[in-house]
Amino acid sequence: MALAKKFKLYLWTALVFYLIFCFGESFAYPDTFFKRNINGLFLLVFVLLLNYLLFETALPLFKSNGRSIVSGAILVIVLIFLYTIGLYEWRQLWIKLNLYTDYTPGLTYWNGVEIHSRYSLASIIFFGVAVHLYNYTQLKNAAKQLRLENQEAELNYLKSQTNPHFLFNTLNNIYSLARDKSNLAPESILRLSKILRFMLYETNGEFIPVDKEIKIIEDYIALETLRYDNSLKIEFAHNAEDYSRPIPPLLLIPLVENAFKHGVSETRNKPFISIELSIQQQQLSFTVKNSVGDAPERGYVKENIGLSNLRRQLMLLYSDYHLSATLENSEFVVNLKINFASHVKNKLHHHRR
């Protein structure tokens, strides 16, 4: 497949080279334009094959081992002979077969070789530029493809970290209920099974509808609140112009999980969590506020693995986003804004196609 694609490049390059040749001949020899272009076809076939051998066989040998370099040098010498004397003899062959019109019958042999060598040199330069541009484009596309694959691998790695981390914290909470022999342990296991089912069957793709992301957040909140009494105040408000809008699965969960694990679980008095989700005109705004325990110092925020992974995922997924975390007056606030239109992978996949 690659060989056929490369040879097609040489055919197209030969066609363009021939059209340029015809254009020049039409101005220089308008009276014999047609027959001279027929002559040009015979010369074109010869230099097409020579240039293919030069750029695809001879020159690549110089990048190999010593024995290949010697072979490449010998082949280049042979090609130089064919580009000069060989091309002129090729012309003479078709003249003898009465298929090539000779417009310079009085031309000496070496003058003929010199004139046709210029044609060969022009073809080498033209084909060389075309092959270089093609190889450069292919190399650039390969680098872009490799970058996409590396980003996908890193994104999958980040997800593989986030999901077990999320489950580990949830299982710890269930363990606490089971250790205390709480009657809520069976219900918590049932709710966890729903979350696991979602993670197994709904998060394999690149996107899920935003209403499913909201549902998993609600299930997670319901699971976590089993460990708290009525003193915990939770608010979750959401407003989207289109609840079927696609969003990467479990993208928002780390922020909600963070509010429980590092927020209300360490708050003694009046714990609360406030969550607001808004999606309007491809702009997502997600804000999570929660109470905290003893704040280390005003404005100081130490990111945990959930926030760090989320920040890196956002960097890989979107070119236009904002994630901030602030701590003031015993209140931790995380604000996430995403422009869905800036999804990076959509652009990369478009280039891939």
N, C-alpha and C positions, 0 to 999 in steps of 0.2 A: 504493500500500500504506500509506504513512504517513498519507495523507488519510483513508482508510477507518478506520485505527486511531484517528485523532483524533476522527472523527465518532462512532465507537463509544463513546469516552469521554463525549461529550456525551449520547448516548442513555442510558448507565448513570447519569450524573449526573442527568438528567431523571427517570429512574425512581425514584431515591432521593428526589429533591425531591418528586415526586408522592406517594410513600408517606408522607413526613413530613406533607404537606398532608392526605392522607386520615386520618392518625392524629389530626390536630387537629380535622378536621371531625367525626370519629366522636364526640368528646367534646362539641363545641359544638352539633352538630345531629344527635343520634342518630336522630330520627324521619325526617329527609330525607337521611340519610347517602348512600344509593346515588345518588340523582339529583344531589346536590351534587358527588359524585366524577366523575360523567359531565361536569358543567360544568367540573370541574378539568382534564379531559383536553383540552377545547377551548383553555383558557388555556395549558396546558402546551405544546402544539404551537407556539403563537405565541411564547412566551418562549424555547423551545428554539432556534428559528431566529434570533431576535434576539440571543441570547447567543452563538450560533455566529458571527454576523456581527460582533458587538462584539469578541470576544476573538481571532478568527482573521483578521479583515479590517481593522477600523477601528483598533484599538490598535497592531497591528504597523506600520501606515503611519507612525506618529509616530517610528519608529526609522529611517525612510528619509530621502530628500532633501526639500528644501523643498516641491517640488510635491506630493509624496506626503503631507506633513504637512497641507497645505491640504485635500487630498482626504479625509484621515482625519478632519479637524475637521468637514468638511461631513457626512461619513457619521455621525459621532457625534451631530451635531445632529439629523439625520434619525432616528437610532435613539432619541434621547431623546423625540422626538415620537411614535414608534411605541410606546415603552415606556409612555407616558402616554395620550394621546388615542387612539393606534392600538389599544392593547389594549382600551380601553373600546368603541371602534367595532367591533372584532373580536367582542366579546361581543354587541353589539347585532345584528350580522349574523346570528348563529346563533339569537338570540331570534326574529327575524323569520321564520326558516326553521323555527321550532317544534322546534328540536333542542336548545335551551338553555333550561333552566327559570329564569325570572326570579323570585327570591324577594324582591326589593326594587323592586316596580313604582313606588312613590312616590318613589324616589331621584332627586334633581336631577342634571342632566348633570355639573356640575363636582364634585359630591360623589362621583359614580360614578367619574370620572376619578381623583380623589384616592385613593379606596379601592383601585382596581386598580393605581395607581402604587406602592402599598406592596407589592403582590404582585410587581410588576416589580423593585422594589428588593431584595426578599428573594431573588429568583431571581438577580440580578446578583451579590450577595454570595456566595450558595451556589455558583454556577457559577465565580465568580472564585477562590474558595478551592480548588475541585476542580482547575481548570486550573493554578493555581499549584503545587499539590502534584504534579500529573502532570509538569509541565515541570521541576520541581526533581528529581524522581526520574529523568527521562530524562537530564537534564544530569549527574546524579551517576553514572548508569550509563555515559554516554558518556565521562566522565572516567576511570572505572574501566577501560573498554575501551581507552582511549588509553594508560593506564598499563601495561596488560597488553601492548599492542603495542610500547610503548617498551622494556619489559623483555625481550620476545622479541627485538627488534632488537639490543639491547645484548648479550644472551646469544649470539646468532648472531655478533656482531662479536667477542666474546671468544673464541669457538670458532675463528673464522677467523684469529685471531692465534695461538692456542695450537697448532693443527695445523701451520701452516707452520713455526712455531718448532721444534716437535718434529721435523719432517722435515728442517729445515735442520741441526740438530745431528746427526741420524742420517747424513745425506749427508756431512757433514764427517768423521765417523768412517770411513765407507767410502772417502772420498777419501784419508784417511791410510793405509789398508791398500793401496789401489791405488798410491799414490805409493811406498810401500815395496816394491811388487811382491810383496805377501804372497799366499800360496796360499789364504788365507782370504777374499780379496776376492770371488770368485764366490759362496761360501756366504753371505757377508754381503748380497750383492745379492739372492739368493734369499730370504733371511729378510726383507729389506726389502720385497720384492714381496708377501709374505704380509701384512705389516702394512699396506701400501698397499691391498691388496684388502679388508682388514677396514675400513679407514677409508672406502673408497668405497662399500661395500655394506652395512655394518652400523651406521654412525654417523649415518645420515640421520634416523632417528627420535629421539623424545625419550628412549627408554629401551632398554636391552639387558639380558638376563639377566646376573646377576653372574658366572656361570661364563665368559661370553664376555669380560668385563672382565678376569678372572683369566687367561684364555688370552692376551690381547693383552699383558698384563704379562709373562707367561712368555716370549712370543716376543720382546719387547723386551729382556728380560734376556739371553736367548740371543744376540741380535744384538750387544748391547754387550759381552758377555764374550769375544767373539772377539778383541777388542783386548788382552785381558789374559792373563797366564800364570796358572799355578796359585797364584800368591801371593794373588790376589783371592779372598776368602771371601764367598760369597753364601748367604743363607738366606731362603727365602720360604715362610712357613707360612700357611695359610688354613683357616678353619673357619666354615661357614655352615649354619644350620638349614634354609635353603632356597636352593639355588644358582640357582634360577630367578627369584629376587626381582629386580625391575627396578631399574636404576641408570642415571643419565645416562652415555652413552658417553664413554670417555676421561677420566672425572672424576679418576681416581687416577693416571694416567700422569705428570702433571707432577711429582708427588712422587718417583716412581721415577726419572724423568729427571734431576731435580735432584740426586739422590743420586750419580748417575754423573758428571754434567757438573761440578758444583761440589763434589763430595766426593772419591770415590776417584781421579778423574783428577788430583787435586792432592795425593794422599797417596803418600808415598814408602815408608813402612814399614808393613807389615801392613794393607793396605787391606781394608775389609770393608763389607758392606751387609746389614742385617737388616730383613726386611719381615714384618709380621704383619697379617693381615686377619681380622676377626671380625664376623659378623653374627648377632645374636641378638635376637629379639623386636623387630624393626624398628629396632634400634640398630646402627649401623655403627661399628666402631673400626678405624682404619688407622694403623699406626705404622711409620715408616721411620727407621732409624738407620744412619748411615754415618760412616766415618772422614773426617777433613778434614786439610788440610795445616797450615800455620802459622796458628793461630787469631788473629784481630786482637785481640780482648780477650774476657774471660770474659763470656758472656751476650749479646754483641753479635751481632745477626743483621740482615743487609741482604737484603731480599727482592728476588728477580729477577722478571722478567716472568712466569715460570711460576707462582710462588707468588702474586703480586699478582693475576693473572688468575683463578686458582683461588679466591682469597678473594672476589673480586667475583662470580664465578659462584655460589658458595655463598650469598652474600647475596641473589642473585636467585632462587635455587631453594628455599632452606629458611629457615624461621624459627627452627629450633632446631638449631644446629650449633656446633662449636668447632674452631678450627684454631690450633695453637700451634707455634712453631719455637724451639728453644733450642740453644745451643752451649756445651758444657762439657767440659773435659778432652779436647779434640781429638775430640769426638764430636758430630755434628749430629743432632738428634732432631726429627722432625716428627710431630705427633700430630693426627689428624683424627677427630672424632666427629660423627655425623649421626643425627638422629632422622628416619627416612624418613617417619614419619607427619606431619611438619611441612612437607611439600612444598607450597610456596606456589602453584605453577601449578595444582595440582589444585583448590585452593579458588577461584582466579580463573576457571578454566574452568567450574567448577560455577555460578558467578554468571553467566557468559556464556550458558550454556544456559538 
